[in-house]
Amino acid sequence: MKSKSLAAILAFATVEFFASCKSYNTPNADNPTIIPIQTQKLPNVELGDAKDFAIIAGSAITSTGNTAITGNIGLSPGSSVGGFPPGIVTGNFEVNNTVSLQAKLDLTTAYNDAAGRTSTDIVTLSGNIGGLTLTPGLYKSTSSLAISSGDLSFDAKGNGEAIFIIQIASALTVTSSRRIILIGGAMAHNIFWQVGSSATFGSASEIKGNILAMQSITFNTGATLNGRALAQIGGVVLAGNTIVK
């Protein structure tokens, strides 16, 4: 009887140990805890004239509240820009003119470049990527991605020129108050989110990088972006946001 009891106790302890390890090591159920290091270095995604813009849209740009934009605003072929003032833009308004048209053409080229990238080290992501730490390289999702459980970190491993490209076949969603954190010398202008449909950022979320969306980009109240919001076809919707190019 004593032998059986001891065996039962040891079996229970073993199960508890591995269960606790799994819970601790895995931030979400969709992706591995540790992202493998990629050896293939990526060249930059050239934005051309689009690099001067904090926002580019295809249909309309709409703002409510005290939005503050640092960088140019471009719209082509649409003509509707609303909410400035009370919103403030430190930069130029380029609406349906030759400047915005060229920026839009360069955005399309950059989007196609990012979407077409390949790598021998490419890492596949899916579902919720909150809680992960991404190192330099190419990442791909065949559907949508979300940052909805934990913050997302980019670690450049001491290389301030390191490039990150995230290919997303469908939507990108960041839920309220989630953050993108830069460590190891990672720079926002070296992060490229290629979004196959639309991007939505929750209230008070903190976003980093260049958002290259095929459709629309929506910022909910108080969301911030260190980077660029570049939408090819749809509009950009703002609600008391801070965007710094």
C-alpha positions in Angstrom: 0.0 0.0 0.0 2.8 2.4 0.9 4.5 1.6 -2.5 1.4 2.4 -4.5 0.8 5.6 -2.6 4.3 6.8 -3.3 4.0 6.0 -7.0 0.7 7.8 -7.2 2.3 10.9 -5.5 5.2 10.9 -7.9 3.0 10.5 -10.9 0.8 13.4 -9.8 3.9 15.6 -9.1 5.3 14.8 -12.6 2.0 15.8 -14.3 1.8 19.0 -12.3 5.5 19.9 -13.1 5.0 19.5 -16.9 1.7 21.3 -16.8 3.2 24.2 -15.0 6.1 24.4 -17.5 3.8 24.4 -20.5 1.7 27.2 -19.0 4.8 29.3 -18.2 6.7 28.9 -21.4 3.8 29.4 -23.9 2.4 32.9 -24.1 -0.4 31.8 -26.4 -1.7 28.7 -28.1 -1.0 29.8 -31.7 2.8 30.1 -32.0 6.0 28.7 -30.4 7.4 30.5 -27.4 10.9 31.0 -28.9 11.1 32.3 -32.5 14.1 30.8 -34.3 16.9 33.2 -35.3 17.0 33.8 -39.1 20.4 33.9 -40.8 19.3 35.5 -44.1 19.5 39.3 -43.9 16.7 41.2 -45.6 17.2 44.4 -47.7 15.1 47.4 -46.9 11.7 48.0 -48.4 12.1 51.2 -50.3 9.1 53.6 -49.9 10.2 56.1 -52.5 8.2 59.4 -52.2 5.8 57.7 -49.7 8.5 57.9 -47.0 7.7 61.6 -46.5 4.1 60.8 -45.4 2.7 59.9 -42.1 -0.6 59.0 -43.7 -1.6 58.0 -47.2 -5.2 56.9 -48.1 -7.0 56.0 -51.2 -10.6 57.1 -50.5 -10.8 59.4 -47.4 -9.1 60.6 -44.2 -11.4 61.2 -41.3 -10.4 62.4 -37.8 -12.3 63.1 -34.6 -10.9 64.7 -31.5 -7.4 66.1 -30.9 -5.4 64.0 -33.4 -1.8 65.1 -33.8 0.1 64.1 -37.0 3.8 64.7 -37.6 4.5 64.2 -41.3 2.6 64.8 -44.5 -0.9 63.6 -45.3 -1.6 62.3 -48.7 -4.8 61.3 -50.4 -5.2 59.9 -53.9 -7.6 59.5 -55.8 -10.0 60.7 -53.0 -10.7 64.2 -52.0 -12.3 64.0 -48.6 -10.1 65.0 -45.6 -12.1 65.9 -42.4 -11.3 66.7 -38.8 -8.4 69.2 -39.2 -8.9 71.3 -37.1 -9.3 70.3 -34.3 -6.7 67.8 -35.4 -3.2 69.2 -36.0 -0.9 68.3 -38.8 2.8 69.3 -38.7 3.4 68.7 -42.4 1.7 69.2 -45.8 -1.7 68.3 -47.1 -1.3 66.6 -50.5 -4.7 65.9 -51.8 -5.4 64.4 -55.2 -2.4 66.1 -56.8 0.8 65.0 -58.5 2.7 64.7 -55.2 0.1 62.4 -53.7 -0.3 60.4 -56.9 3.5 59.7 -57.0 3.5 58.8 -53.4 0.6 56.4 -54.0 2.4 54.8 -56.9 5.5 54.3 -54.8 3.4 52.8 -52.0 2.0 50.3 -54.4 5.6 49.3 -55.4 6.6 49.0 -51.8 3.6 46.9 -50.9 4.2 44.5 -53.8 7.9 44.3 -52.8 7.0 43.4 -49.2 4.3 40.9 -50.2 6.6 39.2 -52.7 9.6 38.7 -50.4 10.9 35.2 -49.8 13.5 33.7 -47.5 15.1 30.4 -46.7 14.5 31.2 -43.1 10.9 32.4 -43.2 8.9 31.9 -40.0 5.2 31.2 -40.2 2.9 32.9 -37.7 -0.8 32.5 -37.0 -3.6 33.8 -34.8 -2.5 35.7 -31.7 1.2 36.8 -31.7 1.0 38.7 -28.4 3.7 37.8 -26.0 6.2 36.8 -28.7 9.6 38.4 -29.4 10.5 38.6 -33.1 14.1 38.8 -34.2 15.1 40.2 -37.6 13.8 38.5 -40.7 10.7 37.6 -42.7 7.4 36.4 -41.1 4.3 35.1 -42.9 0.7 34.4 -42.0 -1.7 32.8 -44.4 -4.7 34.4 -42.7 -5.2 37.2 -40.1 -2.9 38.1 -37.1 -3.8 39.7 -33.8 -1.9 41.2 -30.9 -4.5 40.4 -28.3 -2.8 38.5 -25.4 0.4 40.2 -24.2 2.6 42.8 -25.9 4.7 42.1 -29.0 8.5 42.8 -28.9 11.0 43.3 -31.8 14.6 42.5 -30.9 17.2 43.7 -33.4 20.0 41.9 -31.5 22.2 45.0 -31.4 21.8 45.8 -35.2 20.0 49.1 -35.6 19.7 48.5 -39.4 17.9 45.1 -39.0 14.8 44.7 -41.1 11.6 43.0 -40.1 8.8 42.2 -42.6 5.5 40.7 -41.6 3.4 39.4 -44.4 -0.3 39.1 -43.5 -2.7 37.6 -45.9 -5.8 39.2 -44.4 -6.4 41.5 -41.4 -4.2 42.9 -38.6 -5.9 43.6 -35.2 -4.3 45.1 -32.1 -6.6 45.1 -29.1 -6.9 47.9 -26.6 -3.8 48.9 -24.6 -1.5 46.4 -26.2 2.0 47.6 -27.1 4.7 47.0 -29.6 8.1 47.2 -27.8 11.4 47.8 -29.5 14.6 46.3 -27.9 18.1 45.5 -28.9 18.4 48.5 -31.2 15.2 47.8 -33.2 13.9 50.8 -35.1 10.3 51.5 -36.0 11.2 52.6 -39.6 12.7 49.2 -40.2 9.5 47.3 -39.5 7.1 46.6 -42.3 3.6 45.3 -41.8 2.2 44.1 -45.2 -1.5 43.7 -44.5 -3.6 42.0 -47.2 -6.9 43.6 -46.1 -7.4 46.1 -43.3 -5.7 47.0 -40.0 -7.5 48.0 -36.8 -5.8 49.4 -33.7 -7.6 49.4 -30.3 -7.9 52.2 -27.9 -4.7 53.3 -26.2 -2.6 50.8 -28.2 1.0 51.7 -29.0 2.0 50.7 -32.5 5.4 50.7 -34.2 6.4 50.4 -37.8 5.2 51.0 -41.4 1.6 49.8 -41.9 1.2 49.0 -45.6 -2.5 48.0 -45.9 -4.3 47.0 -49.1 -7.7 48.3 -47.8 -8.3 50.6 -44.7 -6.6 51.5 -41.4 -8.6 52.4 -38.3 -7.2 53.9 -35.1 -9.5 53.8 -32.1 -9.4 56.5 -29.4 -6.0 57.3 -28.1 -4.0 54.7 -30.2 -0.5 55.9 -31.1 1.8 55.1 -34.0 5.5 55.6 -34.4 5.7 55.0 -38.1 3.4 55.4 -41.1 -0.2 54.5 -41.9 -0.3 53.8 -45.6 -3.6 52.5 -47.1 -3.8 51.8 -50.8 -7.6 51.5 -51.6 -9.6 52.4 -48.5 -9.6 55.2 -45.9 -7.7 56.1 -42.7 -10.0 56.7 -39.7 -8.5 58.6 -36.7 -9.9 59.3 -33.2 -7.7 61.5 -31.1 -4.5 59.8 -32.1 -0.8 60.7 -32.2 1.1 59.6 -35.3 4.8 60.5 -35.7 6.5 59.6 -39.0 
